Amino acid sequence: MAHLYVHIPFCHRICPYCAFFKHTPADTDMRGFVRAIVQEARLRLPQGYAPETIYFGGGTPSMLSPTHLGNMIRGLEEVVDFSQVREWSFESNPATFTAEKVQQWRELGITRVSLGVQSFEPRLLQLLGRTHSPEEVVRDVELLRRIGIPQINIDLMFSLPGQTISEWEHTLQTALSLAPEHISTYNLSYEEDTAFYRQFGSGAGDEETDVRMFEMSDDILTAAGYRHYEISNYALPGCRSLHNLACWRGEDYYALGSGAVGSVAGVRYQNSGDTTTYIRTICDGGLPPGTSERLRPETRRTELLGLMLRTDEGLPPQMIRPEDTAFVAMLQQENLATLSADGRLLLTRSGRLVADEIAVGLL
Ligand code: SF4
């Protein structure tokens, strides 16, 4: 399967916990950026490239004006064959789009809008530096539904500084009341080089609360009919993110945009995060500067193992080495994992709480 990721690195305001590659648009030449994305597609993609999934991530893709997005897609259509697309995801932030924009997204063929909600508590939204209110999220979901976007994802975060168990429960229940097809629940990590790290160090919560919030998400969302198909992701039947599943299975994907990371034929590349240099280099006729690394088989195995263990598809038997037999038996005995009839190693709920440690044990 073929997959395409497009990185739109702009955000109106930088959230204090965010470690993604992003910046405010400031005086970025947006027309130049749009042209550069299309030109990078010409330079990088094989002829007639026909992805089955497309993912516009960021940053905040919903910040793109209808003119810029329209020009970008018209340009990409000259290079990319859109006829095979089964899923086209588009990340957005609440209160950054209008009915006009959503109408355009629908007409372009976007099938899935992912909303960066994070919390339904005004106090926590403020702490997270978010500019939207819970009421705006409700209005945005209604707008997306009214215009006919087929699938909506809501991103939420737990283990926030000072967040109580009942606040997390309220956030989960409010998300459920909006009936999205997909809900992501991320345990906040305090990454270096973020304002949160400088303020709170490597963490502000306690492990027991983290575990209770993780288990509460599982209890509430699975009881509502969502499948917990990856440690941080829940979906209604038929609504898993195909693009993310492909990445977790280690499938190839091309990536375009400043700061974008792609992985093709065993080579991982990352474009320079300097958007001005990105635009200039491409407009001068070259691929953007950045890094590129051929992944050694051990590196690839380590990465895949960590990703696949997190999903309900588990680890295929060919990735479990004979010398791991005793470790796997111990995991089964401790109720941390089970083996399926076809030999896949599947983590139990208790196992998911220590997925990273289990992955290390299988290296
Ligand atoms: S809007 Fe999203 S990408 Fe932008 S700074 Fe906030 S969390 Fe990061």
Residues whose N, C-alpha, C, O or C-beta is under 5 A from the ligand:
A	BS01	SF4	C11 R13 I14 C15 C18 F20 K22 G58 G59
